[in-house]
Amino acid sequence: MKVAIGSRPDWLASLDAAKTVSEKLRRAGHEPMELALDSRALTKEIERADIAFVFGGDGTVLRAARVLSPFDIPIDQLDEAMGDVLAGRFTIEERALLDARLVRAGKEVVRALALNDVVVARGKQVRSINVAVRVDGEPLIVYWADGLIVATATGSTAYGFSVGGPLILPGSRAITMVPIAPHLSFGNAVVFDPDQVLELEAQDEPSVLSLDGQEEHDLRAGDRITVRRAATVARFARTAHARPFVELLREKILKEPGT
């Protein structure tokens, strides 16, 4: 099996773990390939990988999902499940991604994928900003807020949830929109159908576009960010060792005692 070994070059523990597993895989007859999860471009051979093992925290997994999803490579956050994965005893869990495009003066200047969320937020100045929203080309609302989050179901338990958004089970393809500290604006989250297209217009400077909290771009007044469900999906390997999502939700977010 061809295995991409994803690690964070700036984290020694991640590098050491990746090196150890690569050696074990090679001795077992598999073909490990190094995958540096930083800003460097992927090597062409990574496209040949059957699966990717990722060493790191949630941010590392987000980065892996964004860069590997166009190649249909399943991702496993390595643990005791490695033996099952290498033996083919796993299923694939698909998660929706967002396709974000930043258009400035009629020209596309940024296009990227996001597994969790696309955020338009105020810059360093402590003041609110105006963000105009259109849905499928029709005007919806102009928010006066600290920012606006557009999230996948996966991202609903992250930033969106922290500012009052809904919890959505990860298999859903729905898109949510949640304002951040709205002032005299509609303050509730809105859930959209999977195929609806949102357009966010930044009407103030300074403001920023954030993708999964990892990639940021300064915005100018009049910039438009189109957000839609991506044609590709993030694919995660799931084995019998994986805990059910509802169990994790109850324990880590709802803080309910075990049953």
FIFI-981275 format. One line per field, with one value per residue (C-alpha): x, y, z. Coordinates in pm, 1 decimal. Each point is the difference from the previous one (the first is absolute). Example, Ala and Ser with C-alpha at 12.3 -4.5 7.8 and 13.67 -1.06 7.14 Angstrom:
BEGIN
xx = (1230.0|137.0)
yy = (-450.0|344.0)
zz = (780.0|-66.0)
***
This chain:
BEGIN
xx = (0.0|119.7|-28.7|47.5|144.7|-115.6|186.7|60.5|358.8|-7.5|-97.0|274.6|-238.6|-194.0|317.8|132.9|-327.6|-22.1|358.4|-59.3|-315.3|157.1|279.0|-249.7|-207.8|303.7|112.0|-350.2|12.8|-205.2|106.1|3.8|22.4|84.1|-271.7|103.9|-317.7|118.3|-12.0|214.0|-158.1|-75.1|232.6|-147.4|44.6|-241.2|-285.6|82.1|-67.0|-270.8|-41.2|157.9|102.1|8.2|202.1|-110.7|-296.9|-322.9|177.8|220.1|-305.6|-167.9|304.9|12.0|-368.6|37.2|305.0|-88.5|-373.3|49.0|186.9|-263.0|256.5|-158.6|148.7|63.6|108.6|236.2|-61.7|-59.7|-207.0|307.8|-4.6|-363.7|62.7|299.2|-203.0|-283.0|-241.2|-144.4|-283.4|7.9|-178.4|-54.4|-16.5|-116.7|247.5|-56.9|129.3|85.3|87.5|111.7|-76.4|150.2|-92.3|-138.6|310.7|29.8|300.4|-47.4|-160.8|25.3|-172.6|-105.7|-105.7|-129.3|-86.0|42.1|1.5|-16.5|101.1|117.7|368.8|220.8|-216.7|-253.1|-316.5|-276.0|-21.7|-278.3|-29.4|-267.4|-138.6|-161.8|-146.9|-23.8|46.4|-277.3|71.0|-66.3|145.4|276.3|155.9|158.6|212.9|351.5|-15.6|-186.9|64.0|-105.3|51.9|-35.7|-157.9|353.3|71.6|-329.1|165.0|290.5|-5.5|-367.3|-109.3|208.4|-202.8|-340.8|-36.4|-179.2|152.4|-37.9|91.7|314.6|-156.7|-231.4|71.0|-176.2|175.4|-42.9|52.3|60.2|67.4|270.7|-119.5|-266.9|-105.5|-360.0|1.3|-174.1|194.3|-107.6|174.8|-145.1|19.9|7.4|-59.6|315.9|-19.6|-66.2|271.9|88.6|173.9|154.5|101.9|245.9|-107.0|261.6|376.4|188.5|-161.2|134.9|-96.4|91.0|-6.7|-13.5|184.9|322.3|9.2|-78.3|-36.4|-47.0|-321.5|-81.2|-336.5|-200.7|171.6|-242.3|39.5|-209.4|-50.6|-157.6|22.7|307.5|-27.9|255.6|-26.6|243.7|26.9|92.4|81.9|-216.9|70.0|-166.6|224.9|-167.0|-245.1|-350.4|-44.8|-297.5|211.9|272.8|-260.1|-155.3|335.3|199.9|-261.2|-320.3|203.3|-247.3|106.4|54.8|-288.9)
yy = (0.0|352.9|210.2|376.4|82.6|348.7|193.9|354.7|103.8|248.5|-261.6|-241.7|-256.0|-13.4|-48.3|-272.7|-192.5|25.6|-124.7|-298.1|-107.9|50.3|-241.8|-257.6|27.8|-38.2|-312.8|-143.3|42.0|316.1|316.1|305.6|349.7|316.8|264.8|330.3|172.4|357.2|258.8|-198.0|-138.4|-370.4|-226.2|-169.8|-348.0|76.0|-32.5|-372.6|-59.8|-247.8|157.8|269.8|-40.3|335.2|81.7|312.3|177.1|130.9|272.7|-257.5|-202.5|312.3|71.0|-361.8|2.9|316.8|-113.8|-367.6|11.4|84.2|-331.8|-218.0|-121.1|-123.4|141.2|-181.6|182.7|-277.7|-196.9|-366.6|-22.0|-19.1|-379.7|-1.6|263.4|-180.7|-321.7|178.1|-24.0|349.1|197.0|348.0|289.0|297.8|359.5|301.2|275.2|364.7|153.9|366.7|252.4|355.1|238.2|350.4|249.5|-280.7|-219.3|-319.9|44.4|-290.4|-340.2|-256.4|-286.7|-1.3|-297.8|202.0|355.1|311.9|316.6|370.0|194.4|339.3|78.3|119.5|301.3|-68.7|91.1|-174.1|-31.8|-15.2|-326.9|-24.1|-347.1|-125.8|-348.8|-145.6|351.3|155.9|256.1|-141.4|223.3|246.6|-90.7|252.9|-237.3|-104.5|-249.9|-280.0|-376.3|-235.8|-357.3|-361.3|-259.1|-95.4|362.3|44.3|-134.1|244.5|381.0|17.1|-187.6|226.4|304.0|-164.9|-199.7|-336.2|-345.8|-195.3|-365.9|-32.7|-201.5|289.2|206.1|307.5|337.8|226.6|372.8|150.7|368.1|88.4|251.1|161.2|356.2|95.1|-283.1|-337.3|-209.3|-356.3|-259.0|-89.2|-348.0|-24.9|-284.0|-173.8|144.7|361.8|255.1|279.7|322.4|213.9|358.3|172.0|362.0|127.2|5.4|-144.9|-343.0|-349.0|-325.8|-308.2|-358.0|-266.8|244.6|-90.1|220.0|371.6|269.7|373.2|129.4|328.6|172.8|-147.9|-340.9|-287.8|-351.0|-269.2|-308.8|-323.6|-369.3|-136.2|-260.7|-211.6|-139.5|-78.1|-376.8|-144.9|-362.1|-136.6|-327.1|-191.7|189.1|333.1|126.0|97.1|372.9|24.6|-147.2|258.4|275.9|-98.1|-19.2|289.5|262.1|-75.0|-100.7|-272.9|-279.9|-343.6|-245.5)
zz = (0.0|-85.3|318.1|27.6|343.1|98.9|269.3|118.3|-76.8|289.8|259.9|103.2|151.5|-326.0|-204.0|230.6|-5.8|-379.7|-39.3|230.2|-178.8|-344.1|95.3|127.1|-314.7|-223.6|186.8|-37.7|-376.9|-33.3|-184.5|231.6|-149.5|192.4|14.2|163.6|121.0|-33.9|-276.3|-242.7|-317.0|-12.8|-189.3|-303.7|146.3|287.0|-251.3|-18.0|371.0|100.3|342.9|217.1|364.7|179.9|313.6|184.0|151.0|-147.4|-196.7|-169.5|-99.1|-140.2|-213.1|-118.3|-94.8|-205.1|-196.7|-49.6|-76.0|-371.7|-36.4|175.9|254.5|327.6|319.4|327.6|315.0|100.1|316.8|82.3|-317.9|-224.7|-17.6|-106.7|-266.2|-149.0|-10.1|-179.3|293.3|-17.2|-148.3|-152.5|167.7|-228.6|124.7|-199.4|-87.1|-86.6|-321.8|63.5|-271.3|68.5|-287.2|-6.0|-272.3|-212.6|29.4|204.5|229.6|243.7|-31.3|278.2|177.7|365.1|211.2|296.5|-92.3|-208.8|213.5|-83.3|309.9|114.1|-16.1|283.5|77.1|274.2|-184.3|-189.8|-376.3|-257.6|-194.3|-269.8|-75.0|-318.3|-40.8|-349.6|-133.8|211.2|276.6|349.2|271.2|87.6|332.9|235.1|207.0|94.4|-280.7|-172.1|-4.6|-277.2|117.9|-103.0|228.4|105.7|88.3|185.3|317.5|-30.7|-33.1|-97.3|310.5|224.5|-110.4|26.7|-320.5|-23.4|33.0|-323.7|-37.5|-213.8|-282.0|-91.3|-311.7|139.5|17.0|302.8|37.8|344.4|80.0|252.5|262.8|-220.9|88.3|-77.5|-255.8|-19.5|249.4|-71.9|-213.2|-339.5|-155.5|-379.5|-241.6|-125.8|-352.0|89.2|-73.4|241.6|-94.4|273.9|-78.8|230.9|23.3|244.1|48.7|170.5|-14.7|-64.8|-163.7|204.4|-129.2|272.5|224.3|-184.7|-307.1|8.8|-264.3|50.8|-153.9|-166.0|-4.0|-286.0|2.8|-53.6|136.2|-165.3|216.3|-118.8|79.8|-175.5|-273.0|185.9|353.4|280.1|50.3|340.4|74.2|279.5|181.5|280.8|244.3|-80.7|261.9|-121.6|-63.0|236.3|281.8|-59.9|-25.0|332.1|175.2|-144.8|-87.6|187.6|308.2|83.1|240.3|-147.9|-14.6)
***
